C-alpha cells in the first residue's frame, strides 16, 4: 500500500475519531441512557464510520470519476476533498440514523427512523465535518502552499524547455470568413510572412473591424463583454484592438497554432510570449514578456498547460 493511501486512511480515521469524541462529550441521540455502554456503541459507530468513508471513496472514484491523485495539482486535491465531504456527510448521517433506529431505540423511543431524526443527525455531522475540514485545511495549509510553489516552479521550467523546442504548427488555419451575419465565426486568413517574422494572420470580428498581425506577435486575447481585446506587438510596442466576437470564435479560429492556448474562460494566451509562471494566494498567473501583464490561469486549465508542455 503506497504512502499516500496510508496517509489518507489515517486522516479519515482521525476525522471519524474527532466526530465520535464530540458525540462522547455531548451525548446526543439519548446516549446518556446507555451509561458506560454508550462508549461501546460509539466504538462500533467509529468502525461503521470508517466503512462509510471507504464507500464514499469508491463513489468518488468510480461514479464522480475523481480518483486519488497528486499529479493533477493542489486545486484538484481541494475539489476532491470538498466532493468527499458532500458525499460522505449525508451517508454518515444515514448510517447513524439507521444505528439509532435498530440499536439505540431499545432504550430511547425517540430514535426511530424519521426525517426529523435524519435532519437532526445531518446538522450535527455537517457541523463536525465543517470543523474537521477547517482543522485539516489549517494543518496542511503550509504543505499545500509548498506544493503549489513547487508545481509552479516545475511548470515554469517546462515552459522554458517548451519555448526552446516548440511544437510545430498543426496546419494552416482555414479562414472562417465573416459576413454581416452576426452568427458567423471570426476569420483567420493566412498571408505571406511579414519581413521574415513568421506567419501573418488577419482576425476579423462580426462587423467590419479586423486586425492583421504576425502570429508570433500576438500576446493574448481577452473577453470583454460582447467584444474581445486583441493585445499584440506592433513596432515593438504593445497595441490593443477591439473586435466584436466571442472567445469561442477566436479559439476555433486559432486552433491550428499550438502556442495559442486557453488558460482561462476569459483569456487566450500565446505561450511563446510568456516570461514566467508565478502564483499568489489566489491563483496561478502567466507573466507576459512585454508590458508584464499577468494573465490568470484557472485551476481547470492547469492540466491543459501540462499537456501542452508534454506535446
KOLKE-365844 format. One line per field, with one value per residue: x, y, z of N, C-alpha, C in turn; residue in one letter. Coordinates in Angstrom, 1 decimal. Each point is the difference from the previous one (the first is absolute). Last residue first. Example, Ala and Ser with C-alpha at 12.3 -4.5 7.8 and 13.67 -1.06 7.14 Angstrom:
BEGIN
n.px = (12.8 0.3)
n.py = (-2.2 -5.7)
n.pz = (7.1 -0.1)
ca.px = (0.9 -0.9)
ca.py = (1.1 1.2)
ca.pz = (0.0 0.0)
c.px = (-0.8 0.9)
c.py = (1.1 1.2)
c.pz = (0.8 0.0)
aa = (s a)
This chain:
BEGIN
n.px = (3.6 -0.9 -1.5 -4.7 -2.7 -0.3 -3.0 -4.5 -1.5 -1.4 -4.5 -3.5 0.7 1.0 2.9 1.4 3.2 3.0 3.8 3.9 2.2 2.3 1.1 -3.6 -2.3 -3.8 -2.3 -3.2 -2.6 -1.2 3.7 4.0 3.7 2.6 3.2 2.4 0.8 -3.1 -1.4 -0.8 -4.2 -4.8 -5.5 -5.6 -4.5 -4.1 -0.9 4.6 4.0 0.8 3.3 3.9 3.9 -0.6 -3.0 -3.9 -4.3 -2.5 -4.6 -3.1 -0.1 -2.3 -4.7 -1.7 -0.3 -2.8 -1.3 1.0 4.5 4.5 5.5 5.3 5.8 5.6 5.1 3.5 -1.6 -4.1 -2.5 -4.3 -5.3 -5.6 -5.3 -5.6 -5.7 -4.4 1.3 4.6 4.5 5.1 5.2 5.7 4.4 2.2 3.1 1.2 -2.6 -0.7 -3.6 -4.8 -5.6 -5.6 -5.8 -4.7 -3.6 0.2 5.3 5.4 5.7 4.6 5.6 5.5 5.0 5.3 3.9 1.8 -2.0 -4.7 -2.7 -4.2 -4.9 -5.2 -4.6 -4.6 -4.9 -4.9 -5.1 -5.5 -4.4 -1.9 -0.2 1.6 4.4 4.9 3.3 3.6 4.8 4.1 5.1 4.6 3.0 2.1 4.7 4.3 2.7 4.0 4.4 1.7 -3.6 -1.2 2.5 -1.2 -3.9 0.2 1.3 -3.3 -2.8 1.5 -0.6 -4.2 -1.2 1.6 -2.4 -3.8 0.5 0.6 -3.9 -2.5 1.4 -1.1 -4.3 -2.1 -2.2 -4.2 -3.6 -2.1 -3.3 -4.2 -3.1 -2.4 -3.9 -3.9 -2.3 -2.9 -4.3 -3.1 -2.2 -3.9 -4.0 -2.3 -2.9 -4.5 -2.9 -1.9 -3.7 -4.3 -2.2 -0.3 0.5 0.7 1.0 -2.3 -0.8 3.6 2.0 0.4 1.9 4.6 1.2 -2.0 -0.6 3.9 3.0 -0.8 1.2 4.5 1.4 -0.9 3.0 3.9 -0.3 0.0 4.3 3.2 0.3 1.8 4.6 3.1 1.0 3.2 4.5 1.7 1.5 4.3 3.6 1.0 2.7 4.8 2.5 0.8 2.5 -1.0 -4.5 -4.6 -4.8 -4.7 -4.5 -4.6 -1.3 3.5 2.8 -2.4 -2.5 2.4 1.2 -3.2 -0.5 2.9 -1.2 -3.0 1.7 1.6 -3.1 -1.3 2.6 -1.0 -3.7 0.5 1.5 -3.1 -2.7 1.8 -0.2 -4.0 -1.0 0.1 -4.4 -4.5 -2.9 1.8 -0.4 -3.4 0.3 4.2 4.4 4.5 4.7 1.0 -0.3 3.7 3.4 -0.3 1.6 4.7 1.7 -0.2 3.6 4.0 0.5 1.0 4.5 2.9 -0.1 2.5 4.6 1.3 0.4 3.9 4.0 -0.5 -0.4)
n.py = (17.9 0.9 4.2 0.8 -1.9 2.3 3.6 -0.9 -0.7 3.7 2.1 0.2 3.3 5.0 4.5 5.4 4.3 4.9 3.8 2.6 2.1 -3.0 -4.6 -2.9 -3.5 -3.2 -3.0 -2.6 0.6 1.9 1.6 0.4 -1.0 -0.7 -0.5 2.5 2.4 0.1 -0.2 -4.0 -2.0 2.3 0.3 1.2 0.6 0.2 -4.1 -2.2 -1.6 -1.6 0.5 0.1 -1.5 -3.2 0.7 -0.8 1.6 4.5 1.2 -1.2 2.7 4.2 0.0 -0.4 3.8 4.0 5.0 5.0 3.0 3.5 1.0 1.8 0.0 0.9 0.2 -0.8 -0.2 -2.3 -4.6 -1.7 -1.5 0.3 -0.7 -0.6 0.3 0.6 0.2 -0.3 -3.8 -1.0 -1.8 0.4 0.6 0.5 0.0 -3.6 -0.6 4.3 3.5 3.3 1.0 2.3 1.4 0.6 -3.2 -3.6 -0.7 -1.3 -0.6 -1.8 -1.2 -1.9 -2.5 0.7 3.0 2.2 3.5 -1.1 -4.2 -1.8 -1.4 -1.9 0.3 -0.5 1.7 -0.8 -1.5 0.6 1.7 4.3 1.7 2.2 -2.3 -3.1 -4.6 -3.6 -2.7 -3.5 -1.4 -3.1 -3.6 -1.7 2.0 -0.8 0.2 1.8 1.1 3.2 1.0 -3.3 -0.2 3.1 -1.0 -3.0 1.7 2.0 -2.9 -1.6 2.8 0.2 -3.4 0.5 2.8 -1.7 -2.8 2.1 1.4 -3.2 -1.2 2.9 -0.6 -3.6 0.3 2.3 -2.3 -3.2 1.5 1.1 -3.4 -1.7 2.2 -0.9 -4.0 -0.1 1.7 -2.7 -3.4 1.2 0.7 -3.8 -2.4 1.5 -1.1 -4.3 -0.9 1.3 -2.8 -5.1 -5.0 -1.0 1.1 1.4 -2.8 -2.4 -4.0 -3.0 1.8 -0.1 -3.0 0.4 4.7 2.8 -0.8 1.9 4.5 0.9 -0.4 3.7 3.7 -0.3 1.0 4.6 2.1 -1.0 2.2 4.4 0.4 -1.0 3.2 3.2 -1.3 0.3 4.2 1.3 -1.9 1.8 3.9 -0.4 -3.2 -4.0 -4.0 -2.8 -3.5 -3.7 -0.2 0.9 -0.8 -1.3 -4.3 -2.9 1.7 1.6 -3.1 -2.7 1.8 -0.1 -3.9 -0.5 2.1 -2.2 -3.1 1.8 0.8 -3.6 -0.7 2.8 -1.0 -3.0 1.7 2.2 -2.6 -1.1 3.1 0.4 -2.6 1.5 2.5 0.6 3.8 4.0 1.0 2.4 3.3 3.3 1.7 2.5 -1.4 -3.4 1.0 2.0 -2.9 -2.2 2.2 -0.2 -3.9 -0.5 1.8 -2.5 -3.4 1.3 1.0 -3.6 -2.0 2.1 -1.0 -4.0 0.1 1.9 -2.6 -4.9 -5.5)
n.pz = (-25.1 4.7 1.6 -0.2 3.4 4.1 0.2 0.8 4.4 2.7 0.2 3.4 3.4 -1.8 -1.1 -1.4 -1.2 0.0 -2.2 -1.9 -4.0 -3.3 0.8 2.9 3.7 2.6 4.4 4.3 4.7 4.6 2.7 -3.2 -4.4 -5.3 -4.9 -4.5 -4.2 -4.6 -4.7 -2.6 0.7 -0.8 1.1 1.5 3.4 2.9 2.4 0.9 -1.9 -5.5 -4.4 -4.2 -2.3 -3.7 -4.5 -2.7 1.7 -0.3 -1.0 3.5 3.9 -0.3 0.5 4.4 2.7 -2.2 -2.5 -2.2 1.1 1.0 1.3 1.7 1.0 1.3 -2.2 -3.4 -4.5 0.5 2.8 3.2 2.0 -0.3 1.9 -0.6 0.9 2.1 4.9 0.8 -0.1 -2.1 -2.0 -1.0 -2.1 -5.3 -3.7 -3.0 -3.9 -3.1 -2.1 -1.1 0.8 -0.2 -0.6 -1.4 2.4 3.1 0.6 -1.1 -1.0 -2.7 -0.7 -1.2 1.1 0.7 0.0 -4.2 -2.6 -0.5 -2.8 -2.7 0.8 1.9 3.1 3.3 2.6 3.1 0.2 -0.4 0.8 -1.2 -5.2 -3.9 -1.7 0.1 -0.3 1.3 -1.4 0.9 1.6 0.2 2.5 3.9 2.2 3.1 4.8 3.2 2.9 2.9 3.0 3.2 4.0 3.3 2.6 3.6 4.1 2.6 2.4 4.2 3.7 2.0 3.1 4.3 2.9 2.0 3.7 4.1 2.1 2.3 4.3 3.5 1.8 2.8 4.2 -0.3 -1.8 2.6 3.1 -1.6 -0.8 3.7 1.2 -2.6 0.9 3.7 -0.6 -2.2 2.4 2.4 -2.5 -1.5 3.0 0.4 -3.5 0.0 2.8 -1.5 -3.1 1.5 3.1 5.2 4.8 4.2 4.0 3.3 1.6 -3.6 -4.2 -2.1 -3.7 -4.5 -1.3 0.0 -3.5 -4.2 -0.6 -1.0 -4.5 -2.9 0.0 -2.5 -4.5 -1.3 -0.3 -3.6 -4.3 -0.3 1.1 -3.3 -3.2 0.9 -0.6 -4.3 -1.6 1.2 -2.5 -4.2 -0.2 0.4 -3.7 -3.0 1.4 3.9 1.2 0.4 -2.5 -2.4 -2.3 1.7 1.0 1.7 3.8 3.9 2.4 2.9 4.2 3.4 2.6 3.6 3.9 2.8 3.2 4.0 3.4 2.8 3.9 3.6 2.6 3.5 4.1 2.7 2.8 4.1 3.4 2.5 4.0 4.6 0.8 -2.0 -0.7 -2.0 -4.7 -3.2 -3.6 0.6 2.5 0.6 -0.2 -3.1 -4.7 -2.0 -1.2 -4.2 -3.9 -0.9 -2.0 -4.7 -2.3 -0.1 -3.3 -4.5 -1.0 -0.9 -4.3 -3.4 -0.3 -2.1 -4.6 -1.9 -0.3 -2.3 -0.1)
ca.px = (-0.1 0.4 1.5 0.7 -0.1 0.9 1.4 0.2 0.3 1.4 0.9 -0.4 0.4 -1.1 -0.2 -0.4 -1.2 -0.2 -1.4 0.0 -1.0 -0.2 1.3 0.4 0.6 1.0 -0.1 1.2 0.0 -1.3 -0.9 -0.2 -1.2 0.1 -1.2 0.1 1.3 -0.1 0.2 1.3 1.0 1.1 1.3 0.9 1.3 0.0 -1.2 -1.0 0.5 -1.0 -0.7 -1.1 0.4 0.2 1.2 1.1 0.4 1.5 0.8 -0.1 0.7 1.5 0.4 -0.1 1.2 0.0 0.0 -1.3 -0.8 -1.3 -1.1 -1.2 -1.2 -1.2 -0.9 0.6 1.2 0.1 1.1 1.1 1.2 1.2 1.2 1.2 1.2 -0.2 -1.4 -0.5 -1.4 -0.8 -1.3 -1.2 0.3 -1.3 -0.1 1.0 -0.5 0.8 1.2 1.0 1.3 1.0 1.3 1.1 -0.3 -1.3 -1.1 -1.2 -1.1 -1.0 -1.4 -0.9 -1.3 -0.8 -0.3 0.6 1.4 0.3 0.6 1.4 0.6 1.4 0.4 1.4 0.8 1.1 1.1 1.1 0.3 0.6 -0.7 -0.8 -0.9 -1.2 -0.2 -1.4 -0.8 -0.9 -1.4 -0.5 -0.4 -0.8 -1.4 -0.3 -0.6 -1.4 -0.3 1.3 0.3 -0.9 0.4 1.3 -0.2 -0.5 1.1 0.8 -0.7 0.1 1.4 0.2 -0.7 0.8 1.3 -0.4 -0.2 1.2 0.7 -0.6 0.4 1.4 0.1 0.7 1.1 1.0 0.4 1.0 1.2 0.8 0.6 1.2 1.1 0.6 0.8 1.2 0.8 0.5 1.1 1.1 0.5 0.8 1.3 0.8 0.4 1.0 1.3 0.5 0.6 -1.0 0.4 -0.5 1.1 0.1 -1.1 -0.5 -0.1 -0.5 -1.4 -0.2 0.8 0.1 -1.3 -0.9 0.5 -0.4 -1.4 -0.3 0.5 -1.0 -1.3 0.3 0.1 -1.4 -0.8 0.1 -0.6 -1.4 -0.9 -0.1 -1.0 -1.3 -0.3 -0.3 -1.3 -0.9 -0.1 -0.8 -1.4 -0.7 0.2 -0.9 0.6 0.8 1.2 1.0 0.9 1.0 1.2 0.4 -1.2 -0.6 0.9 0.8 -0.9 -0.3 1.1 0.1 -1.0 0.4 1.0 -0.7 -0.5 1.1 0.3 -1.0 0.3 1.3 -0.3 -0.6 1.1 0.8 -0.8 0.1 1.3 0.0 -0.1 1.3 1.1 0.7 -0.8 0.2 1.2 -0.3 -0.7 -1.4 -0.9 -1.4 -0.1 0.2 -1.2 -1.0 0.4 -0.5 -1.5 -0.4 0.2 -1.2 -1.2 0.1 -0.2 -1.4 -0.8 0.3 -0.7 -1.4 -0.2 0.1 -1.3 -1.1 -0.1 0.9 -0.9)
ca.py = (-0.3 -1.4 -0.1 0.8 -0.8 -1.1 0.5 0.3 -1.3 -0.4 0.1 -1.0 -1.3 -0.7 -1.4 -1.0 -0.7 -1.3 -0.3 -0.7 0.7 1.4 0.7 0.2 1.3 0.0 1.1 0.0 -0.8 -0.2 -0.6 0.7 -0.2 0.3 -0.4 -1.0 0.1 0.0 1.3 0.4 -0.5 -0.5 0.5 -0.9 0.3 1.3 0.2 0.5 -0.1 0.6 -0.9 0.8 0.9 -0.6 0.5 -0.5 -1.3 -0.1 0.5 -0.9 -1.3 0.1 0.2 -1.3 -0.7 -0.8 -1.5 -0.5 -0.6 -0.6 0.2 -0.7 0.6 -0.8 0.6 -0.2 0.9 0.7 0.9 -0.5 0.7 -0.7 0.9 -0.6 0.2 -0.5 0.1 1.2 0.2 0.0 0.5 -0.7 -0.3 0.0 1.3 0.0 -0.9 -1.2 -0.1 -0.8 0.4 -1.1 0.2 0.3 1.2 -0.2 -0.1 0.9 -0.4 1.1 -0.4 1.1 0.0 -1.2 -0.2 -1.1 0.3 1.4 0.5 -0.3 0.9 -0.1 -0.2 0.1 -0.4 0.9 -0.1 -0.6 -1.3 0.1 -0.9 0.8 0.9 0.7 1.4 0.0 1.2 0.3 0.2 1.4 0.3 -1.2 0.3 0.6 -1.0 0.0 -1.0 -0.2 1.2 0.0 -1.0 0.4 1.1 -0.7 -0.7 1.0 0.5 -1.0 0.0 1.2 -0.2 -1.0 0.7 0.9 -0.8 -0.5 1.1 0.3 -1.0 0.2 1.2 -0.3 -0.8 0.8 1.0 -0.6 -0.5 1.2 0.5 -0.9 0.3 1.3 -0.1 -0.7 0.9 1.1 -0.6 -0.3 1.3 0.7 -0.6 0.3 1.4 0.1 -0.5 0.9 1.1 1.1 0.6 -0.7 -0.3 1.1 -0.1 1.4 0.8 -0.9 0.3 0.9 -0.4 -1.4 -0.7 0.5 -0.6 -1.4 -0.1 0.2 -1.1 -1.1 0.3 -0.3 -1.4 -0.6 0.6 -0.7 -1.3 0.0 0.5 -1.1 -1.0 0.5 0.0 -1.4 -0.3 0.7 -0.6 -1.2 0.3 0.3 1.3 1.0 0.6 1.2 0.4 0.7 -0.8 0.8 0.0 1.4 0.6 -0.7 -0.5 1.1 0.8 -0.7 0.0 1.3 0.1 -0.8 0.8 1.0 -0.7 -0.3 1.2 0.2 -1.1 0.4 1.0 -0.7 -0.7 0.9 0.3 -1.2 0.1 0.9 -0.7 -0.4 0.1 -1.2 -1.0 0.0 -0.8 -0.8 -1.2 0.2 -1.1 0.6 1.1 -0.5 -0.7 1.0 0.7 -0.9 0.1 1.3 0.0 -0.7 0.9 1.1 -0.6 -0.4 1.2 0.5 -0.8 0.3 1.4 -0.1 -0.6 0.9 0.9 1.1 1.2)
ca.pz = (-1.4 -0.2 0.2 -1.1 -1.2 0.1 -0.1 -1.4 -0.7 0.3 -1.2 -0.9 0.5 0.8 -0.5 0.9 -0.5 0.6 0.4 1.2 0.8 -0.4 -0.2 -1.4 -0.1 -1.1 -1.0 -0.9 -1.2 -0.7 0.9 1.2 0.7 1.4 0.7 1.0 0.6 1.4 0.5 -0.4 0.9 -0.8 0.2 -0.9 -0.6 -0.6 -0.8 0.9 1.4 0.9 0.8 0.5 1.0 1.3 0.5 -0.8 0.4 0.3 -1.1 -1.2 0.3 0.0 -1.4 -0.7 0.3 1.3 -0.2 0.5 -1.1 0.5 -0.9 0.2 -0.5 0.3 1.0 1.4 0.0 -1.3 -0.2 -0.9 0.4 -0.6 -0.1 0.4 -0.8 -1.4 -0.4 0.6 -0.2 1.2 -0.4 0.5 1.4 0.8 0.7 1.1 1.1 -0.1 0.8 -0.6 0.3 -0.1 0.6 -0.9 -0.9 -0.6 0.9 -0.3 0.9 0.1 0.0 0.2 -0.8 0.1 1.4 0.5 0.3 0.0 1.2 0.0 -1.0 0.0 -1.3 0.1 -1.1 -0.4 0.8 -0.7 0.6 1.4 0.9 0.9 -0.8 0.6 -0.4 0.1 0.4 -1.1 0.3 -0.2 -1.3 -0.4 -0.2 -1.4 -1.0 -0.1 -1.0 -0.7 -0.9 -1.1 -0.9 -0.6 -1.0 -1.2 -0.6 -0.5 -1.3 -1.0 -0.4 -0.8 -1.2 -0.7 -0.4 -1.1 -1.1 -0.5 -0.6 -1.2 -1.0 -0.4 -0.8 -1.2 0.2 0.7 -1.0 -0.9 0.8 0.3 -1.3 -0.4 1.0 -0.3 -1.3 0.4 0.8 -0.9 -0.8 1.0 0.5 -1.1 -0.1 1.3 -0.1 -1.0 0.6 1.0 -0.7 -0.5 -1.3 -1.2 -1.0 -1.0 -1.0 -0.3 1.3 1.0 0.3 1.1 1.2 0.2 -0.2 1.0 1.3 0.0 0.2 1.4 0.8 -0.2 0.8 1.5 0.1 0.0 1.1 1.2 -0.2 -0.4 1.1 1.0 -0.5 0.2 1.4 0.3 -0.6 0.8 1.4 -0.2 -0.3 1.2 0.6 -0.6 -1.2 0.4 -0.8 0.8 0.7 0.6 -0.9 -0.3 -0.4 -1.1 -1.1 -0.6 -0.7 -1.2 -0.9 -0.6 -1.0 -1.1 -0.7 -0.8 -1.2 -0.9 -0.7 -1.1 -1.0 -0.6 -0.9 -1.2 -0.7 -0.7 -1.2 -0.9 -0.6 -1.1 -1.3 -0.5 1.0 -0.1 0.6 1.4 0.3 1.2 -0.4 -0.6 0.2 0.1 0.9 1.3 0.5 0.3 1.2 1.2 0.1 0.5 1.5 0.6 -0.1 1.0 1.4 0.1 0.1 1.3 1.0 -0.1 0.6 1.4 0.4 -0.1 1.2 -0.1 0.0)
c.px = (1.3 0.0 0.5 1.5 0.7 0.0 1.0 1.4 0.2 0.4 1.4 0.8 -0.4 0.5 -1.0 -0.1 -0.3 -1.3 -0.1 -1.5 -0.2 -1.2 -0.1 1.3 0.5 0.5 1.1 -0.2 1.4 0.1 -1.3 -1.0 -0.1 -1.4 0.2 -1.4 0.2 1.4 -0.1 0.3 1.4 1.1 1.0 1.3 0.5 1.4 0.0 -1.3 -1.1 0.5 -1.0 -0.9 -1.1 0.5 0.2 1.3 1.1 0.4 1.5 0.8 -0.1 0.7 1.5 0.4 0.0 1.3 0.0 0.0 -1.3 -0.7 -1.2 -1.0 -1.2 -1.2 -1.2 -0.8 0.6 1.1 -0.1 1.1 1.1 1.2 1.2 1.1 1.1 1.2 -0.3 -1.5 -0.5 -1.5 -0.9 -1.2 -1.1 0.4 -1.3 -0.1 0.9 -0.4 0.8 1.3 1.0 1.4 0.8 1.3 1.2 -0.5 -1.3 -1.1 -1.1 -1.1 -0.9 -1.5 -0.9 -1.3 -0.8 -0.3 0.7 1.5 0.4 0.6 1.5 0.6 1.6 0.5 1.5 0.8 1.1 1.2 1.2 0.3 0.7 -0.8 -0.8 -0.7 -1.3 -0.5 -1.5 -0.9 -0.8 -1.5 -0.6 -0.5 -0.7 -1.5 -0.3 -0.5 -1.5 -0.2 1.3 0.2 -0.9 0.5 1.3 -0.3 -0.4 1.2 0.9 -0.6 0.2 1.5 0.3 -0.6 0.8 1.3 -0.4 -0.1 1.3 0.7 -0.6 0.4 1.4 0.2 0.9 1.3 1.1 0.5 1.0 1.3 0.8 0.6 1.2 1.1 0.6 0.9 1.4 0.9 0.6 1.3 1.2 0.6 0.9 1.4 0.8 0.6 1.1 1.3 0.6 0.8 -1.1 0.3 -0.6 1.1 0.2 -1.0 -0.5 -0.1 -0.6 -1.5 -0.4 0.7 0.1 -1.3 -0.9 0.5 -0.5 -1.5 -0.3 0.4 -1.0 -1.2 0.2 0.1 -1.4 -0.9 0.0 -0.6 -1.4 -0.9 -0.1 -1.1 -1.4 -0.4 -0.4 -1.5 -1.0 -0.2 -0.9 -1.5 -0.9 0.0 -0.9 0.5 0.7 1.3 1.0 0.9 1.1 1.2 0.3 -1.3 -0.7 0.9 0.8 -1.0 -0.3 1.2 0.0 -1.0 0.6 1.0 -0.8 -0.5 1.2 0.3 -0.9 0.4 1.2 -0.3 -0.5 1.2 0.8 -0.8 0.2 1.4 0.0 -0.1 1.3 1.2 0.7 -0.8 0.2 1.1 -0.3 -0.6 -1.4 -1.1 -1.4 -0.1 0.2 -1.3 -1.1 0.4 -0.6 -1.5 -0.3 0.2 -1.2 -1.3 0.0 -0.3 -1.5 -0.9 0.2 -0.9 -1.5 -0.3 0.0 -1.3 -1.1 -0.2 0.9)
c.py = (0.3 -0.3 -1.4 -0.1 0.7 -0.9 -1.2 0.5 0.2 -1.3 -0.3 -0.1 -1.1 -1.4 -0.6 -1.4 -1.1 -0.6 -1.4 -0.1 -0.7 0.6 1.5 0.8 0.2 1.5 -0.2 1.1 0.0 -1.0 -0.4 -0.7 0.9 -0.4 0.3 -0.3 -1.1 0.0 0.1 1.4 0.4 -0.4 -0.7 0.7 -1.2 0.3 1.3 0.2 0.4 -0.3 0.8 -1.0 0.8 0.9 -0.5 0.4 -0.7 -1.4 -0.2 0.5 -1.0 -1.3 0.2 0.2 -1.4 -0.7 -0.7 -1.5 -0.5 -0.5 -0.7 0.4 -0.9 0.8 -0.8 0.8 0.0 1.0 0.7 1.0 -0.6 0.9 -0.8 1.0 -0.9 0.1 -0.6 0.2 1.2 0.3 -0.1 0.6 -0.8 -0.3 0.0 1.3 0.0 -0.9 -1.3 0.0 -1.1 0.5 -1.2 0.2 0.3 1.2 -0.3 -0.3 1.0 -0.6 1.2 -0.5 1.1 0.1 -1.3 -0.3 -1.1 0.1 1.5 0.6 -0.4 0.9 0.0 -0.4 0.1 -0.6 1.0 0.1 -0.6 -1.4 0.1 -0.8 0.8 0.8 0.5 1.4 -0.3 1.2 0.3 0.1 1.3 0.2 -1.3 0.2 0.7 -1.1 -0.1 -1.0 -0.2 1.1 -0.1 -1.1 0.4 1.0 -0.7 -0.6 1.1 0.4 -1.0 0.0 1.1 -0.3 -1.0 0.7 0.9 -0.8 -0.4 1.2 0.2 -1.0 0.3 1.2 -0.2 -0.8 0.9 1.0 -0.5 -0.4 1.2 0.5 -0.8 0.4 1.3 -0.1 -0.6 1.0 1.1 -0.5 -0.3 1.3 0.6 -0.5 0.4 1.4 0.1 -0.4 1.0 1.1 1.0 0.8 -0.8 -0.3 1.0 -0.1 1.4 0.7 -0.9 0.3 0.9 -0.4 -1.5 -0.8 0.4 -0.7 -1.5 0.0 0.1 -1.3 -1.1 0.3 -0.4 -1.5 -0.6 0.4 -0.7 -1.4 0.0 0.4 -1.1 -0.9 0.6 -0.2 -1.4 -0.3 0.7 -0.7 -1.2 0.3 0.2 1.3 1.0 0.7 1.2 0.2 0.8 -0.9 0.9 0.1 1.5 0.7 -0.5 -0.5 1.1 0.8 -0.7 0.1 1.3 0.0 -0.8 0.9 0.9 -0.8 -0.1 1.2 0.2 -1.0 0.5 1.0 -0.7 -0.6 1.0 0.3 -1.2 0.1 1.0 -0.8 -0.5 -0.1 -1.4 -1.1 -0.1 -1.0 -0.9 -1.4 0.3 -1.0 0.5 1.1 -0.5 -0.6 1.1 0.6 -0.9 0.2 1.3 0.0 -0.6 0.9 1.1 -0.5 -0.3 1.3 0.5 -0.8 0.4 1.3 -0.3 -0.6 1.0 1.0 1.2)
c.pz = (-0.8 -1.5 -0.2 0.1 -1.2 -1.2 0.0 -0.2 -1.5 -0.8 0.2 -1.3 -1.0 0.4 0.9 -0.7 0.9 -0.4 0.7 0.5 1.3 0.8 -0.2 0.0 -1.5 -0.1 -1.0 -1.0 -0.7 -1.1 -0.7 0.8 1.2 0.7 1.5 0.6 1.1 0.6 1.5 0.5 -0.4 0.9 -1.0 0.1 -0.9 -0.7 -0.7 -0.9 1.0 1.5 0.8 0.8 0.6 1.1 1.4 0.6 -0.7 0.4 0.2 -1.2 -1.2 0.2 -0.2 -1.5 -0.7 0.1 1.3 -0.4 0.7 -1.2 0.5 -1.1 0.3 -0.5 0.2 1.1 1.5 0.1 -1.4 -0.1 -0.7 0.4 -0.5 -0.2 0.5 -0.9 -1.3 -0.4 0.8 -0.4 1.2 -0.5 0.7 1.5 0.9 0.8 1.2 1.2 -0.2 0.8 -0.7 0.4 -0.2 0.6 -0.9 -0.8 -0.8 1.0 -0.3 0.9 0.1 0.0 0.4 -0.8 0.3 1.4 0.7 0.5 -0.1 1.2 0.0 -1.1 0.0 -1.4 0.2 -1.1 -0.4 0.9 -0.7 0.6 1.3 1.0 1.0 -1.0 0.6 -0.3 0.1 0.5 -1.2 0.3 -0.1 -1.5 -0.5 -0.1 -1.3 -1.0 -0.2 -1.2 -0.8 -1.0 -1.2 -1.0 -0.7 -1.1 -1.3 -0.7 -0.7 -1.3 -1.1 -0.6 -1.0 -1.4 -0.8 -0.5 -1.2 -1.2 -0.5 -0.7 -1.3 -1.0 -0.5 -0.8 -1.2 0.2 0.7 -1.1 -1.0 0.7 0.2 -1.2 -0.3 0.9 -0.4 -1.3 0.3 0.8 -0.9 -0.8 0.9 0.4 -1.1 -0.1 1.3 -0.1 -1.0 0.6 1.1 -0.6 -0.4 -1.2 -1.2 -1.1 -1.2 -1.1 -0.3 1.4 1.1 0.4 1.2 1.3 0.4 0.0 1.2 1.3 0.0 0.3 1.5 0.8 -0.2 0.8 1.5 0.2 0.1 1.1 1.4 -0.2 -0.4 1.1 1.0 -0.5 0.2 1.5 0.4 -0.5 0.8 1.4 -0.1 -0.1 1.3 0.7 -0.7 -1.3 0.5 -0.9 0.9 0.8 0.5 -0.9 -0.4 -0.6 -1.2 -1.1 -0.7 -0.9 -1.3 -1.0 -0.7 -1.1 -1.2 -0.8 -0.9 -1.2 -1.0 -0.8 -1.2 -1.1 -0.7 -1.1 -1.2 -0.7 -0.8 -1.3 -0.9 -0.7 -1.1 -1.4 -0.6 1.0 0.0 0.7 1.6 0.4 1.2 -0.2 -0.6 0.1 0.2 1.1 1.4 0.4 0.4 1.3 1.2 0.1 0.6 1.5 0.6 -0.1 1.1 1.4 0.2 0.3 1.4 1.0 -0.1 0.7 1.5 0.5 -0.1 1.1 0.0)
aa = (x x x x x x x x x x x x x x x x x x x x x x x x x x x x x x x x x x x x x x x x x x x x x x x x x x x x x x x x x x x x x x x x x x x x x x x x x x x x x x x x x x x x x x x x x x x x x x x x x x x x x x x x x x x x x x x x x x x x x x x x x x x x x x x x x x x x x x x x x x x x x x x x x x x x x x x x x x x x x x x x x x x x x x x x x x x x x x x x x x x x x x x x x x x x x x x x x x x x x x x x x x x x x x x x x x x x x x x x x x x x x x x x x x x x x x x x x x x x x x x x x x x x x x x x x x x x x x x x x x x x x x x x x x x x x x x x x x x x x x x x x x x x x x x x x x x x x x x x x x x x x x x x x x x x x x x)
